[in-house]
Amino acid sequence: MKNKQKLTAAELSESLASDPVYQGKLVAQNQRAAEVEAASAPLLADLAAVGFSVNSVDELRAHSPIPSPAAQVLLRWLGRLSIPALQDAIVRDLAYVEEPFDVRPLLVLFEQTASDSLRWAIANTLAELRPLDAREWVISTLNNREYGRAREMLPLALARIAPSNVANTVLLKHLDEMPGHVALGLAESGGLVEADVISRRALSEKGWIRKELERAARKIRKRVK
């Protein structure tokens, strides 16, 4: 059999057409796309009714900031849907809402879903929204190691919604577990003590984590001097 790098486009197409593994993946992919399209149709209709005619939920972000009527549509449908990819798109849209809203549906979904990538998206949206009334939930969830890497954006969320003395105490407890993401939070809430701690930690790290720790320490020192 020829090396794939040497196959012509026609030969590669013929090869894939006879590959049962590839065809199985293609069928599954098409089925998922059809499911998302069918499930999102009534949601898109509701968005059109409040003035946002878009072809997909992802497309809504191009119209940011998203006003409250569209946000309420998204929140209403978030609890009705069960497809993680579609829920993920809604969660990411909610990060662009212009007015504060009740984030409890996001917190409930974080706890109920089995998708770590969806949980990660929720944590990221919370960091963007900065909901002060979610502070205790963020602390409790950040401390729950059962959620693993899905918590990676919660340090930044906490730094943005809690007093610095509260945020820094909690974040330093997680420095060993998620140093790079804790650095993201400390860059916004840390003081000189925290800058010294993460500078020392950077000496034992490599790659992006070391760079993030060093960047955070510089940002803190520039901010507080």
C-alpha positions in Angstrom: 0.0 0.0 0.0 1.3 3.4 -0.9 2.4 5.8 1.8 -0.5 8.3 2.5 1.8 11.2 1.9 2.3 10.0 -1.7 -1.3 9.3 -2.5 -3.1 11.5 -4.9 -6.3 13.2 -3.7 -8.4 10.7 -5.7 -6.5 7.8 -4.2 -6.8 9.1 -0.7 -10.5 9.7 -1.1 -11.0 6.1 -2.5 -8.9 4.7 0.4 -11.0 6.5 3.0 -14.2 5.5 1.3 -13.3 1.9 1.9 -12.0 2.3 5.4 -14.7 1.1 7.8 -13.2 2.9 10.8 -13.1 6.2 9.0 -16.6 5.7 7.7 -17.9 4.9 11.1 -16.4 8.0 12.6 -17.9 10.0 9.7 -21.4 8.6 10.3 -21.1 9.4 14.0 -20.0 12.9 13.3 -22.8 13.5 10.9 -25.3 12.1 13.4 -24.0 14.4 16.1 -24.2 17.4 13.8 -27.8 16.5 12.9 -28.7 16.1 16.6 -27.3 19.5 17.4 -29.1 21.1 14.5 -32.4 19.6 15.4 -32.0 20.5 19.1 -30.9 24.1 18.4 -33.7 24.9 16.0 -36.3 26.0 18.6 -33.7 27.9 20.5 -32.7 29.8 17.3 -36.3 30.5 16.7 -36.7 32.0 20.1 -33.6 34.2 19.6 -35.0 35.4 16.3 -38.2 36.4 18.1 -36.2 38.8 20.3 -34.3 40.2 17.4 -31.3 37.9 16.9 -31.5 35.9 13.7 -28.4 33.7 13.6 -27.6 30.4 11.9 -26.0 28.8 15.0 -25.7 29.4 18.7 -21.9 30.0 18.3 -22.7 32.8 15.8 -24.4 34.8 18.5 -21.0 35.8 20.0 -20.3 37.9 16.9 -23.2 40.2 18.1 -21.7 40.9 21.5 -22.4 42.4 23.9 -25.4 40.2 24.1 -28.5 42.0 25.6 -30.7 40.7 28.4 -33.6 39.4 26.3 -31.2 37.1 24.3 -29.5 36.1 27.6 -32.8 35.0 29.1 -33.5 32.9 26.0 -30.1 31.2 26.4 -30.6 30.6 30.1 -34.1 29.2 29.6 -32.8 26.7 27.0 -29.7 25.8 28.9 -31.8 23.8 31.4 -33.8 22.1 28.7 -31.0 20.7 26.6 -28.9 17.6 27.2 -26.3 17.8 24.4 -23.0 18.9 25.9 -21.7 20.6 22.7 -24.8 22.8 22.5 -24.7 23.5 26.2 -21.1 24.5 25.8 -21.9 26.9 23.1 -24.6 28.6 25.2 -22.3 28.8 28.2 -19.6 30.5 26.1 -22.3 32.9 24.7 -23.3 33.9 28.2 -19.8 35.3 28.8 -20.7 38.1 26.5 -23.9 39.2 28.1 -23.8 43.0 28.9 -26.0 43.1 32.0 -25.7 41.0 35.3 -28.0 37.9 35.5 -28.6 35.1 37.9 -25.8 32.6 37.3 -27.4 29.8 39.4 -28.3 27.8 36.2 -24.6 27.7 35.4 -23.6 26.5 38.9 -26.3 23.8 38.8 -25.1 22.6 35.4 -21.5 22.5 36.5 -22.5 20.1 39.3 -24.9 18.0 37.2 -23.0 17.5 34.0 -20.6 14.6 33.4 -18.7 16.7 30.9 -15.4 18.1 32.2 -15.0 20.3 29.1 -18.4 21.8 29.8 -17.5 22.4 33.4 -14.3 24.1 32.2 -16.3 26.4 30.0 -18.6 27.3 32.8 -15.7 28.2 35.1 -14.3 30.3 32.3 -17.6 32.1 31.8 -17.8 32.8 35.6 -14.3 34.4 35.4 -15.6 36.7 32.6 -18.9 37.5 34.4 -17.4 38.1 37.8 -20.7 37.3 39.8 -20.1 38.4 43.4 -22.9 36.3 44.7 -21.1 33.1 43.5 -18.1 33.7 45.7 -18.8 30.9 48.2 -19.7 28.5 45.5 -16.5 29.2 43.7 -14.4 28.6 46.8 -16.2 25.4 47.7 -15.9 24.0 44.1 -12.3 25.0 43.8 -11.6 23.1 47.0 -13.4 20.0 45.6 -10.6 18.0 43.9 -13.1 15.5 42.5 -13.7 18.1 39.7 -10.1 17.9 38.7 -8.9 20.1 35.8 -12.4 21.3 35.2 -11.6 23.9 38.0 -8.7 25.4 36.1 -10.4 28.8 35.5 -11.9 29.1 39.0 -8.7 30.7 40.4 -9.1 33.6 38.1 -12.8 33.8 38.9 -12.1 33.9 42.6 -9.4 36.6 42.2 -12.0 38.7 40.5 -14.9 38.3 42.9 -13.3 38.0 46.4 -11.3 40.4 48.5 -7.6 39.9 47.9 -6.9 38.5 51.4 -9.6 35.9 51.0 -8.7 35.0 47.4 -5.0 34.8 48.0 -5.3 32.5 51.0 -7.4 30.0 49.0 -5.3 30.3 45.8 -2.0 29.6 47.5 -3.5 26.3 48.8 -3.8 25.1 45.2 -0.5 26.3 43.9 1.0 22.8 43.9 -1.9 21.3 42.1 -2.5 24.0 39.4 0.4 26.4 39.5 -0.2 28.0 36.1 -3.8 28.7 36.6 -3.3 29.9 40.2 -0.8 32.3 38.8 -3.5 33.7 36.5 -5.6 34.5 39.6 -2.7 35.8 41.7 -1.7 38.2 38.9 -4.9 40.1 39.6 -5.3 39.7 43.4 -1.8 39.0 44.7 0.5 41.3 46.7 4.3 41.3 47.2 4.2 38.2 49.5 2.4 36.2 46.7 4.8 37.6 44.1 7.8 36.2 46.1 6.1 32.9 46.6 5.3 32.3 42.9 8.8 33.7 41.8 10.4 31.0 43.9 8.0 28.4 42.5 8.9 29.4 39.0 12.4 28.3 39.5 11.3 24.7 39.8 8.9 24.8 36.8 9.3 24.6 33.0 7.5 25.7 29.9 4.3 27.7 29.9 3.8 27.2 33.7 7.2 28.8 34.5 6.4 31.7 32.0 3.0 32.2 33.6 4.4 32.3 37.1 7.1 34.8 36.1 4.5 36.9 34.2 2.2 37.0 37.2 5.0 38.0 39.6 6.0 40.8 37.3 2.4 42.0 36.9 1.9 42.0 40.7 5.1 44.0 41.4 4.2 46.5 38.7 0.7 46.9 40.2 1.7 47.3 43.8 4.9 49.3 43.7 
